[in-house]
Amino acid sequence: MVIAPSLLASNFGRFEHEATRADRSGAEWLHLDIMDGHFVPNISFGPEVVRAVRPHFSRVLDVHLMCSKPEILLESFAKAGADSITVHIELGDQVTPLLWKIRSLGRKVGLAINPPTNIAAVKPYLSQIDLLLIMTVNPGFGGQPFIEECVPKIQQGAAWKRELGLNYRIEVDGGVTLATVAECARAGADTFVAGTALFRHRNLGGAVRKMRDTATKAAAELI
């Protein structure tokens, strides 16, 4: 199980400190939501924030591009230190060249899907990706409640993974808490992005361990 604290919920005045906190917490990944104010109605941060936190987080920097024109950003984020770059299925015809470009930059390839989009849209791309990100809130703002109707998407993504013999990770992002992480793990998710539920704790390491243990225990119930 991979726990990925979301920098979007951190103290924006202390990015380097917050990345260090995440590193010391034992979290496997640090998640960075990149918003352009067009694909989603909010603006977050760009490649320079990734560059700033890179020396302070020793493991995977997981960059999620919620952007209308990610093609102009891929190289910048790769050079800044992103290990994994995710783009959205909602970009339509742009998806194939985007996935190819991310792979050519030597980065892990992620594909995200928003709550209103039918999960069938991602199936043709599953053999080309390392990560399927299932959004469990409508993207754009942190702190939103978990959308229960997204759970069947996690189940379908896990079923295809088994049926097709593929090895992509199934990541969930949005409203992930100790309560919902168990439900997602039972549905087949193995990677969990959590912002408010983690960064609000003074003992971030304890919160990360508790979330990981909760997910691991829930997944084990299915074995």
PASENU-975394 format. One record per residue: residue number from 1; residue in three letters; x, y, z of N, C-alpha, C in turn. Coordinates in Angstrom, 2 decimals, decimal comma. Layout:
! residues N
(r NUM 'Ala' (X Y Z) (X Y Z) (X Y Z)),
...
//
This chain:
! residues 223
(r 1 'Met' (0,83 -1,19 0,00) (0,00 0,00 0,00) (0,87 1,26 0,00)),
(r 2 'Val' (0,53 2,19 -0,85) (1,27 3,45 -0,97) (0,40 4,60 -0,45)),
(r 3 'Ile' (0,95 5,38 0,47) (0,27 6,57 0,97) (0,97 7,80 0,39)),
(r 4 'Ala' (0,18 8,69 -0,20) (0,72 9,87 -0,88) (0,08 11,14 -0,32)),
(r 5 'Pro' (0,69 11,76 0,67) (0,17 13,04 1,15) (0,13 14,06 0,00)),
(r 6 'Ser' (-0,93 14,85 -0,03) (-1,10 15,83 -1,10) (-0,61 17,20 -0,64)),
(r 7 'Leu' (0,36 17,74 -1,37) (0,95 19,02 -1,01) (-0,07 20,16 -1,07)),
(r 8 'Leu' (-1,18 19,95 -1,77) (-2,22 20,96 -1,88) (-2,81 21,32 -0,52)),
(r 9 'Ala' (-2,73 20,38 0,43) (-3,29 20,61 1,77) (-2,24 21,08 2,77)),
(r 10 'Ser' (-1,03 21,32 2,29) (0,06 21,72 3,19) (0,07 23,23 3,38)),
(r 11 'Asn' (1,01 23,71 4,16) (1,22 25,14 4,37) (1,96 25,72 3,17)),
(r 12 'Phe' (1,28 26,52 2,36) (1,87 27,04 1,13) (3,06 27,97 1,39)),
(r 13 'Gly' (3,17 28,47 2,60) (4,29 29,34 2,92) (5,54 28,58 3,32)),
(r 14 'Arg' (5,41 27,23 3,40) (6,54 26,43 3,89) (6,65 25,12 3,11)),
(r 15 'Phe' (6,69 25,19 1,79) (6,70 23,98 0,98) (7,88 23,06 1,31)),
(r 16 'Glu' (9,06 23,62 1,47) (10,22 22,78 1,73) (10,08 22,07 3,08)),
(r 17 'His' (9,61 22,79 4,08) (9,38 22,19 5,39) (8,33 21,09 5,32)),
(r 18 'Glu' (7,27 21,33 4,59) (6,19 20,36 4,49) (6,65 19,11 3,72)),
(r 19 'Ala' (7,48 19,30 2,70) (8,03 18,14 1,99) (8,93 17,31 2,90)),
(r 20 'Thr' (9,69 17,99 3,74) (10,53 17,29 4,71) (9,69 16,51 5,71)),
(r 21 'Arg' (8,60 17,13 6,17) (7,67 16,43 7,06) (7,15 15,16 6,40)),
(r 22 'Ala' (6,76 15,28 5,13) (6,24 14,11 4,41) (7,30 13,04 4,27)),
(r 23 'Asp' (8,54 13,46 4,02) (9,64 12,52 3,87) (9,87 11,76 5,18)),
(r 24 'Arg' (9,90 12,49 6,27) (10,14 11,87 7,58) (8,97 11,01 8,05)),
(r 25 'Ser' (7,79 11,26 7,47) (6,61 10,49 7,86) (6,66 9,04 7,38)),
(r 26 'Gly' (7,51 8,78 6,39) (7,57 7,45 5,80) (6,61 7,26 4,65)),
(r 27 'Ala' (5,94 8,32 4,23) (5,05 8,23 3,07) (5,87 7,85 1,84)),
(r 28 'Glu' (5,33 6,93 1,05) (6,06 6,45 -0,12) (6,12 7,49 -1,24)),
(r 29 'Trp' (5,03 8,24 -1,39) (4,93 9,24 -2,46) (4,53 10,58 -1,87)),
(r 30 'Leu' (4,85 11,65 -2,59) (4,31 12,98 -2,31) (3,55 13,40 -3,57)),
(r 31 'His' (2,28 13,74 -3,40) (1,40 14,04 -4,52) (1,30 15,55 -4,73)),
(r 32 'Leu' (1,44 15,98 -5,98) (1,36 17,40 -6,31) (0,30 17,63 -7,37)),
(r 33 'Asp' (-0,76 18,33 -7,00) (-1,86 18,66 -7,91) (-1,54 19,95 -8,64)),
(r 34 'Ile' (-1,46 19,87 -9,95) (-1,13 21,03 -10,79) (-2,40 21,48 -11,51)),
(r 35 'Met' (-2,88 22,68 -11,19) (-4,12 23,19 -11,75) (-3,86 24,47 -12,54)),
(r 36 'Asp' (-4,52 24,57 -13,70) (-4,23 25,68 -14,60) (-5,30 26,77 -14,64)),
(r 37 'Gly' (-6,39 26,60 -13,85) (-7,45 27,59 -13,88) (-8,35 27,48 -15,10)),
(r 38 'His' (-8,11 26,49 -15,94) (-8,91 26,30 -17,15) (-9,53 24,91 -17,18)),
(r 39 'Phe' (-8,71 23,88 -17,06) (-9,23 22,51 -16,99) (-10,04 22,33 -15,71)),
(r 40 'Val' (-9,58 22,98 -14,65) (-10,32 23,04 -13,38) (-10,36 24,50 -12,93)),
(r 41 'Pro' (-11,37 24,88 -12,15) (-11,52 26,30 -11,77) (-10,66 26,72 -10,58)),
(r 42 'Asn' (-9,38 26,42 -10,67) (-8,47 26,81 -9,59) (-7,05 26,82 -10,16)),
(r 43 'Ile' (-6,15 27,49 -9,47) (-4,73 27,51 -9,85) (-3,94 27,08 -8,63)),
(r 44 'Ser' (-2,97 26,18 -8,82) (-2,18 25,74 -7,67) (-0,73 26,15 -7,82)),
(r 45 'Phe' (0,11 25,28 -8,36) (1,52 25,62 -8,49) (2,12 24,96 -9,72)),
(r 46 'Gly' (3,37 25,33 -10,01) (4,00 24,88 -11,24) (5,31 24,14 -11,01)),
(r 47 'Pro' (6,11 24,01 -12,08) (7,35 23,23 -11,99) (8,33 23,72 -10,93)),
(r 48 'Glu' (8,35 25,02 -10,65) (9,32 25,52 -9,67) (9,05 25,02 -8,26)),
(r 49 'Val' (7,79 24,75 -7,95) (7,48 24,17 -6,64) (8,00 22,73 -6,58)),
(r 50 'Val' (7,85 22,00 -7,68) (8,40 20,64 -7,75) (9,92 20,70 -7,57)),
(r 51 'Arg' (10,55 21,64 -8,25) (12,01 21,79 -8,13) (12,42 22,12 -6,69)),
(r 52 'Ala' (11,61 22,94 -6,03) (11,93 23,35 -4,67) (11,82 22,21 -3,67)),
(r 53 'Val' (10,80 21,35 -3,85) (10,61 20,27 -2,88) (11,43 19,02 -3,20)),
(r 54 'Arg' (11,92 18,91 -4,44) (12,66 17,71 -4,85) (13,80 17,32 -3,90)),
(r 55 'Pro' (14,62 18,27 -3,44) (15,71 17,87 -2,54) (15,24 17,45 -1,15)),
(r 56 'His' (13,98 17,70 -0,84) (13,48 17,48 0,51) (12,59 16,25 0,63)),
(r 57 'Phe' (12,33 15,58 -0,51) (11,55 14,34 -0,48) (12,32 13,29 -1,25)),
(r 58 'Ser' (12,69 12,21 -0,57) (13,64 11,26 -1,15) (13,01 10,17 -1,99)),
(r 59 'Arg' (11,68 10,12 -2,02) (11,02 9,06 -2,76) (10,25 9,63 -3,96)),
(r 60 'Val' (9,10 9,07 -4,29) (8,40 9,39 -5,54) (7,64 10,72 -5,44)),
(r 61 'Leu' (7,92 11,62 -6,38) (7,11 12,82 -6,56) (6,08 12,51 -7,64)),
(r 62 'Asp' (4,83 12,49 -7,24) (3,70 12,06 -8,06) (2,95 13,31 -8,54)),
(r 63 'Val' (3,15 13,69 -9,80) (2,62 14,94 -10,33) (1,35 14,67 -11,15)),
(r 64 'His' (0,27 15,33 -10,76) (-1,04 15,15 -11,40) (-1,40 16,45 -12,12)),
(r 65 'Leu' (-1,39 16,39 -13,44) (-1,64 17,58 -14,26) (-3,13 17,71 -14,59)),
(r 66 'Met' (-3,79 18,63 -13,90) (-5,18 18,97 -14,21) (-5,12 20,22 -15,08)),
(r 67 'Cys' (-4,72 20,01 -16,33) (-4,40 21,13 -17,22) (-4,93 20,84 -18,62)),
(r 68 'Ser' (-5,33 21,89 -19,31) (-5,88 21,74 -20,66) (-4,79 21,47 -21,70)),
(r 69 'Lys' (-3,59 21,97 -21,45) (-2,48 21,79 -22,41) (-1,25 21,22 -21,72)),
(r 70 'Pro' (-1,35 19,99 -21,21) (-0,21 19,41 -20,50) (1,02 19,21 -21,38)),
(r 71 'Glu' (0,79 19,16 -22,69) (1,93 18,94 -23,59) (3,01 20,01 -23,48)),
(r 72 'Ile' (2,62 21,21 -23,07) (3,60 22,29 -22,95) (4,30 22,27 -21,59)),
(r 73 'Leu' (3,87 21,37 -20,72) (4,39 21,32 -19,35) (5,21 20,08 -19,04)),
(r 74 'Leu' (5,08 19,04 -19,83) (5,67 17,76 -19,49) (7,17 17,83 -19,27)),
(r 75 'Glu' (7,89 18,44 -20,19) (9,35 18,49 -20,06) (9,77 19,30 -18,85)),
(r 76 'Ser' (9,06 20,39 -18,57) (9,39 21,22 -17,42) (9,24 20,46 -16,12)),
(r 77 'Phe' (8,17 19,69 -15,99) (7,97 18,93 -14,76) (8,95 17,77 -14,65)),
(r 78 'Ala' (9,26 17,15 -15,78) (10,25 16,07 -15,75) (11,62 16,61 -15,31)),
(r 79 'Lys' (12,02 17,73 -15,86) (13,31 18,33 -15,49) (13,32 18,81 -14,04)),
(r 80 'Ala' (12,15 19,21 -13,54) (12,06 19,71 -12,17) (12,16 18,59 -11,13)),
(r 81 'Gly' (11,96 17,34 -11,57) (12,13 16,23 -10,66) (10,94 15,32 -10,46)),
(r 82 'Ala' (9,89 15,47 -11,28) (8,74 14,57 -11,17) (9,16 13,15 -11,53)),
(r 83 'Asp' (8,71 12,18 -10,75) (8,98 10,77 -11,05) (7,84 10,14 -11,85)),
(r 84 'Ser' (6,63 10,59 -11,57) (5,43 10,07 -12,23) (4,58 11,27 -12,65)),
(r 85 'Ile' (4,06 11,22 -13,88) (3,24 12,32 -14,39) (1,92 11,75 -14,91)),
(r 86 'Thr' (0,83 12,31 -14,40) (-0,51 11,84 -14,75) (-1,26 12,91 -15,53)),
(r 87 'Val' (-1,91 12,50 -16,62) (-2,78 13,37 -17,41) (-4,19 12,77 -17,42)),
(r 88 'His' (-5,14 13,51 -17,97) (-6,54 13,12 -17,88) (-7,10 12,50 -19,15)),
(r 89 'Ile' (-7,91 11,47 -18,98) (-8,60 10,83 -20,10) (-9,53 11,81 -20,80)),
(r 90 'Glu' (-10,01 12,82 -20,07) (-10,93 13,80 -20,64) (-10,30 14,65 -21,73)),
(r 91 'Leu' (-9,00 14,53 -21,93) (-8,32 15,29 -22,99) (-8,52 14,66 -24,37)),
(r 92 'Gly' (-9,18 13,51 -24,41) (-9,58 12,91 -25,69) (-8,43 12,50 -26,59)),
(r 93 'Asp' (-8,40 13,06 -27,79) (-7,40 12,67 -28,80) (-5,97 12,99 -28,37)),
(r 94 'Gln' (-5,82 13,83 -27,39) (-4,46 14,17 -26,94) (-3,83 13,06 -26,09)),
(r 95 'Val' (-4,64 12,13 -25,61) (-4,15 11,18 -24,61) (-3,00 10,32 -25,13)),
(r 96 'Thr' (-3,15 9,72 -26,29) (-2,10 8,83 -26,80) (-0,75 9,53 -26,93)),
(r 97 'Pro' (-0,65 10,68 -27,61) (0,66 11,34 -27,67) (1,19 11,80 -26,32)),
(r 98 'Leu' (0,29 12,15 -25,40) (0,73 12,56 -24,07) (1,36 11,39 -23,33)),
(r 99 'Leu' (0,72 10,23 -23,37) (1,27 9,06 -22,70) (2,63 8,69 -23,29)),
(r 100 'Trp' (2,71 8,76 -24,61) (3,98 8,45 -25,29) (5,07 9,43 -24,85)),
(r 101 'Lys' (4,72 10,71 -24,77) (5,71 11,72 -24,41) (6,21 11,52 -22,98)),
(r 102 'Ile' (5,31 11,24 -22,06) (5,72 11,01 -20,67) (6,70 9,83 -20,61)),
(r 103 'Arg' (6,36 8,76 -21,32) (7,24 7,58 -21,34) (8,60 7,93 -21,94)),
(r 104 'Ser' (8,60 8,75 -22,99) (9,86 9,11 -23,64) (10,75 9,96 -22,75)),
(r 105 'Leu' (10,15 10,61 -21,77) (10,91 11,42 -20,82) (11,45 10,58 -19,66)),
(r 106 'Gly' (11,16 9,29 -19,70) (11,66 8,39 -18,67) (10,91 8,45 -17,36)),
(r 107 'Arg' (9,65 8,89 -17,42) (8,84 9,00 -16,22) (7,73 7,96 -16,22)),
(r 108 'Lys' (7,23 7,63 -15,03) (6,09 6,73 -14,94) (4,87 7,44 -15,53)),
(r 109 'Val' (3,99 6,66 -16,13) (2,86 7,21 -16,88) (1,55 6,98 -16,12)),
(r 110 'Gly' (0,84 8,08 -15,85) (-0,44 7,98 -15,16) (-1,58 8,51 -16,01)),
(r 111 'Leu' (-2,76 7,92 -15,82) (-3,96 8,37 -16,52) (-5,08 8,53 -15,50)),
(r 112 'Ala' (-5,66 9,72 -15,44) (-6,70 10,04 -14,46) (-8,07 10,10 -15,12)),
(r 113 'Ile' (-9,10 9,82 -14,31) (-10,47 9,90 -14,79) (-11,33 10,61 -13,75)),
(r 114 'Asn' (-12,14 11,56 -14,21) (-13,01 12,34 -13,33) (-14,31 11,58 -13,02)),
(r 115 'Pro' (-14,98 11,95 -11,93) (-16,20 11,24 -11,54) (-17,28 11,11 -12,62)),
(r 116 'Pro' (-17,55 12,14 -13,44) (-18,64 11,99 -14,41) (-18,30 11,11 -15,62)),
(r 117 'Thr' (-17,02 10,82 -15,83) (-16,59 10,10 -17,04) (-16,73 8,60 -16,87)),
(r 118 'Asn' (-17,28 7,94 -17,89) (-17,46 6,49 -17,85) (-16,10 5,79 -17,81)),
(r 119 'Ile' (-15,95 4,83 -16,91) (-14,68 4,14 -16,73) (-14,24 3,41 -18,00)),
(r 120 'Ala' (-15,18 3,09 -18,89) (-14,83 2,41 -20,13) (-13,85 3,22 -20,97)),
(r 121 'Ala' (-13,82 4,53 -20,77) (-12,95 5,39 -21,58) (-11,47 5,07 -21,39)),
(r 122 'Val' (-11,09 4,54 -20,22) (-9,67 4,31 -19,98) (-9,20 2,94 -20,47)),
(r 123 'Lys' (-10,11 2,03 -20,73) (-9,72 0,65 -21,02) (-8,72 0,52 -22,18)),
(r 124 'Pro' (-8,89 1,27 -23,28) (-7,94 1,10 -24,39) (-6,50 1,48 -24,04)),
(r 125 'Tyr' (-6,29 2,20 -22,95) (-4,97 2,72 -22,62) (-4,28 1,95 -21,48)),
(r 126 'Leu' (-4,96 0,97 -20,92) (-4,45 0,34 -19,70) (-3,09 -0,31 -19,87)),
(r 127 'Ser' (-2,82 -0,85 -21,05) (-1,52 -1,50 -21,27) (-0,38 -0,49 -21,42)),
(r 128 'Gln' (-0,73 0,79 -21,53) (0,29 1,83 -21,76) (0,64 2,61 -20,50)),
(r 129 'Ile' (0,00 2,28 -19,37) (0,16 3,12 -18,19) (0,75 2,35 -17,01)),
(r 130 'Asp' (1,28 3,12 -16,06) (1,78 2,56 -14,80) (0,81 2,83 -13,66)),
(r 131 'Leu' (-0,10 3,78 -13,88) (-0,97 4,26 -12,81) (-2,33 4,67 -13,37)),
(r 132 'Leu' (-3,39 4,15 -12,76) (-4,75 4,60 -13,08) (-5,24 5,38 -11,86)),
(r 133 'Leu' (-5,46 6,68 -12,06) (-5,91 7,55 -10,97) (-7,42 7,78 -11,10)),
(r 134 'Ile' (-8,15 7,26 -10,13) (-9,59 7,42 -10,11) (-9,94 8,55 -9,15)),
(r 135 'Met' (-10,43 9,65 -9,70) (-10,81 10,79 -8,88) (-12,12 10,47 -8,14)),
(r 136 'Thr' (-12,11 10,66 -6,84) (-13,29 10,39 -6,04) (-13,91 11,68 -5,50)),
(r 137 'Val' (-13,49 12,80 -6,09) (-14,18 14,10 -5,99) (-14,03 14,77 -7,35)),
(r 138 'Asn' (-14,82 15,78 -7,61) (-14,62 16,57 -8,82) (-13,41 17,46 -8,60)),
(r 139 'Pro' (-12,40 17,37 -9,46) (-11,12 18,03 -9,20) (-11,20 19,55 -9,22)),
(r 140 'Gly' (-10,30 20,15 -8,48) (-10,20 21,60 -8,48) (-9,96 22,19 -7,10)),
(r 141 'Phe' (-10,47 21,53 -6,07) (-10,34 22,06 -4,72) (-10,15 20,92 -3,72)),
(r 142 'Gly' (-9,34 21,15 -2,69) (-9,15 20,16 -1,65) (-10,27 20,18 -0,64)),
(r 143 'Gly' (-10,33 19,15 0,20) (-11,28 19,12 1,30) (-12,70 18,74 0,94)),
(r 144 'Gln' (-12,93 18,22 -0,27) (-14,28 17,84 -0,68) (-14,65 16,46 -0,15)),
(r 145 'Pro' (-15,96 16,19 0,01) (-16,37 14,87 0,48) (-16,24 13,80 -0,60)),
(r 146 'Phe' (-15,95 12,62 -0,18) (-15,79 11,44 -1,02) (-17,10 11,13 -1,76)),
(r 147 'Ile' (-17,00 10,82 -3,06) (-18,18 10,47 -3,86) (-18,29 8,94 -3,93)),
(r 148 'Glu' (-19,24 8,39 -3,20) (-19,40 6,94 -3,09) (-19,62 6,26 -4,44)),
(r 149 'Glu' (-20,26 6,99 -5,35) (-20,58 6,39 -6,65) (-19,34 6,06 -7,48)),
(r 150 'Cys' (-18,17 6,51 -7,04) (-16,92 6,22 -7,76) (-16,34 4,86 -7,40)),
(r 151 'Val' (-16,81 4,25 -6,32) (-16,24 2,98 -5,87) (-16,33 1,88 -6,95)),
(r 152 'Pro' (-17,44 1,75 -7,69) (-17,48 0,74 -8,74) (-16,40 0,94 -9,81)),
(r 153 'Lys' (-15,96 2,16 -10,02) (-14,85 2,40 -10,97) (-13,57 1,74 -10,47)),
(r 154 'Ile' (-13,32 1,85 -9,17) (-12,15 1,20 -8,59) (-12,25 -0,31 -8,80)),
(r 155 'Gln' (-13,42 -0,86 -8,54) (-13,64 -2,29 -8,71) (-13,41 -2,72 -10,15)),
(r 156 'Gln' (-13,90 -1,92 -11,10) (-13,73 -2,26 -12,51) (-12,26 -2,18 -12,92)),
(r 157 'Gly' (-11,58 -1,13 -12,44) (-10,15 -1,00 -12,75) (-9,36 -2,18 -12,22)),
(r 158 'Ala' (-9,72 -2,67 -11,04) (-9,05 -3,83 -10,45) (-9,39 -5,11 -11,22)),
(r 159 'Ala' (-10,63 -5,23 -11,67) (-11,04 -6,41 -12,43) (-10,29 -6,48 -13,76)),
(r 160 'Trp' (-10,18 -5,36 -14,46) (-9,43 -5,35 -15,72) (-7,97 -5,67 -15,49)),
(r 161 'Lys' (-7,42 -5,17 -14,41) (-6,01 -5,44 -14,09) (-5,77 -6,95 -13,98)),
(r 162 'Arg' (-6,68 -7,64 -13,29) (-6,56 -9,10 -13,15) (-6,80 -9,80 -14,48)),
(r 163 'Glu' (-7,86 -9,43 -15,18) (-8,25 -10,11 -16,41) (-7,19 -9,96 -17,51)),
(r 164 'Leu' (-6,57 -8,78 -17,58) (-5,62 -8,49 -18,65) (-4,18 -8,79 -18,24)),
(r 165 'Gly' (-3,98 -9,20 -16,98) (-2,63 -9,51 -16,52) (-1,71 -8,31 -16,49)),
(r 166 'Leu' (-2,26 -7,14 -16,15) (-1,47 -5,90 -16,15) (-1,03 -5,56 -14,72)),
(r 167 'Asn' (-0,14 -4,57 -14,62) (0,48 -4,29 -13,32) (0,40 -2,82 -12,93)),
(r 168 'Tyr' (-0,57 -2,09 -13,48) (-0,68 -0,67 -13,11) (-1,20 -0,54 -11,68)),
(r 169 'Arg' (-0,79 0,53 -11,03) (-1,31 0,83 -9,70) (-2,68 1,50 -9,84)),
(r 170 'Ile' (-3,52 1,33 -8,84) (-4,83 1,98 -8,82) (-4,81 3,00 -7,68)),
(r 171 'Glu' (-4,81 4,26 -8,06) (-4,71 5,36 -7,11) (-6,07 6,03 -6,96)),
(r 172 'Val' (-6,40 6,43 -5,75) (-7,62 7,19 -5,52) (-7,25 8,54 -4,90)),
(r 173 'Asp' (-7,99 9,56 -5,28) (-7,71 10,91 -4,82) (-9,02 11,65 -4,64)),
(r 174 'Gly' (-9,25 12,12 -3,41) (-10,44 12,92 -3,14) (-11,25 12,38 -1,98)),
(r 175 'Gly' (-11,26 13,12 -0,88) (-12,04 12,70 0,26) (-11,53 11,44 0,93)),
(r 176 'Val' (-10,23 11,14 0,75) (-9,67 9,92 1,35) (-9,39 10,16 2,84)),
(r 177 'Thr' (-10,04 9,38 3,68) (-9,91 9,45 5,13) (-9,72 8,03 5,66)),
(r 178 'Leu' (-9,60 7,89 6,97) (-9,49 6,54 7,54) (-10,72 5,70 7,24)),
(r 179 'Ala' (-11,86 6,35 7,13) (-13,09 5,61 6,80) (-13,13 5,20 5,34)),
(r 180 'Thr' (-12,86 6,12 4,45) (-12,98 5,81 3,02) (-11,79 5,03 2,48)),
(r 181 'Val' (-10,63 5,12 3,12) (-9,47 4,39 2,60) (-9,71 2,89 2,67)),
(r 182 'Ala' (-10,41 2,45 3,72) (-10,71 1,02 3,85) (-11,64 0,57 2,72)),
(r 183 'Glu' (-12,65 1,36 2,43) (-13,59 1,02 1,37) (-12,87 0,94 0,01)),
(r 184 'Cys' (-11,97 1,89 -0,24) (-11,23 1,91 -1,50) (-10,28 0,72 -1,60)),
(r 185 'Ala' (-9,65 0,37 -0,49) (-8,73 -0,77 -0,49) (-9,48 -2,07 -0,75)),
(r 186 'Arg' (-10,65 -2,20 -0,15) (-11,45 -3,40 -0,40) (-11,90 -3,48 -1,86)),
(r 187 'Ala' (-12,07 -2,31 -2,50) (-12,50 -2,28 -3,91) (-11,35 -2,58 -4,86)),
(r 188 'Gly' (-10,10 -2,48 -4,36) (-8,96 -2,83 -5,21) (-7,90 -1,75 -5,36)),
(r 189 'Ala' (-8,08 -0,61 -4,73) (-7,07 0,44 -4,81) (-5,85 0,07 -3,97)),
(r 190 'Asp' (-4,67 0,54 -4,38) (-3,45 0,26 -3,64) (-2,61 1,51 -3,37)),
(r 191 'Thr' (-3,09 2,66 -3,84) (-2,35 3,92 -3,71) (-3,35 5,01 -3,33)),
(r 192 'Phe' (-3,06 5,75 -2,26) (-4,07 6,63 -1,67) (-3,52 8,04 -1,48)),
(r 193 'Val' (-4,14 8,99 -2,15) (-3,79 10,40 -2,00) (-4,69 11,00 -0,93)),
(r 194 'Ala' (-4,08 11,63 0,06) (-4,86 12,27 1,12) (-4,20 13,58 1,49)),
(r 195 'Gly' (-4,99 14,62 1,53) (-4,46 15,94 1,87) (-4,80 16,34 3,28)),
(r 196 'Thr' (-6,01 16,85 3,44) (-6,47 17,32 4,74) (-6,38 16,25 5,80)),
(r 197 'Ala' (-6,71 15,01 5,45) (-6,73 13,92 6,42) (-5,34 13,61 6,97)),
(r 198 'Leu' (-4,29 14,06 6,28) (-2,93 13,80 6,75) (-2,23 15,05 7,26)),
(r 199 'Phe' (-2,17 16,09 6,43) (-1,37 17,28 6,78) (-1,92 18,04 7,98)),
(r 200 'Arg' (-3,18 17,82 8,33) (-3,73 18,53 9,49) (-3,18 17,98 10,81)),
(r 201 'His' (-2,58 16,78 10,75) (-2,06 16,15 11,96) (-0,65 16,65 12,27)),
(r 202 'Arg' (-0,43 17,00 13,51) (0,91 17,40 13,92) (1,89 16,24 13,76)),
(r 203 'Asn' (1,44 15,03 14,10) (2,24 13,83 13,92) (1,87 13,21 12,57)),
(r 204 'Leu' (2,49 13,72 11,52) (2,17 13,25 10,17) (2,57 11,79 10,00)),
(r 205 'Gly' (3,69 11,40 10,60) (4,12 10,01 10,49) (3,11 9,05 11,08)),
(r 206 'Gly' (2,56 9,40 12,23) (1,55 8,56 12,85) (0,30 8,45 11,99)),
(r 207 'Ala' (-0,10 9,57 11,38) (-1,29 9,57 10,51) (-1,07 8,72 9,27)),
(r 208 'Val' (0,13 8,80 8,69) (0,47 8,00 7,51) (0,44 6,51 7,86)),
(r 209 'Arg' (1,05 6,15 8,97) (1,07 4,74 9,38) (-0,33 4,20 9,63)),
(r 210 'Lys' (-1,15 5,01 10,29) (-2,51 4,56 10,59) (-3,31 4,36 9,32)),
(r 211 'Met' (-3,15 5,27 8,35) (-3,88 5,12 7,08) (-3,38 3,90 6,33)),
(r 212 'Arg' (-2,07 3,70 6,29) (-1,52 2,53 5,59) (-1,99 1,24 6,26)),
(r 213 'Asp' (-1,95 1,19 7,58) (-2,38 -0,01 8,29) (-3,87 -0,29 8,05)),
(r 214 'Thr' (-4,67 0,75 8,02) (-6,11 0,60 7,79) (-6,37 0,03 6,40)),
(r 215 'Ala' (-5,65 0,56 5,39) (-5,81 0,07 4,01) (-5,34 -1,36 3,88)),
(r 216 'Thr' (-4,21 -1,67 4,49) (-3,65 -3,03 4,40) (-4,59 -4,04 5,05)),
(r 217 'Lys' (-5,13 -3,71 6,19) (-6,05 -4,60 6,89) (-7,32 -4,81 6,06)),
(r 218 'Ala' (-7,83 -3,74 5,48) (-9,06 -3,86 4,66) (-8,83 -4,74 3,45)),
(r 219 'Ala' (-7,68 -4,55 2,79) (-7,38 -5,37 1,60) (-7,21 -6,83 1,98)),
(r 220 'Ala' (-6,64 -7,09 3,15) (-6,42 -8,47 3,58) (-7,72 -9,20 3,84)),
(r 221 'Glu' (-8,77 -8,48 4,12) (-10,07 -9,10 4,38) (-10,60 -9,83 3,16)),
(r 222 'Leu' (-10,08 -9,48 1,99) (-10,57 -10,07 0,74) (-9,82 -11,34 0,39)),
(r 223 'Ile' (-8,70 -11,59 1,06) (-7,85 -12,73 0,71) (-8,38 -14,01 1,36)),
//
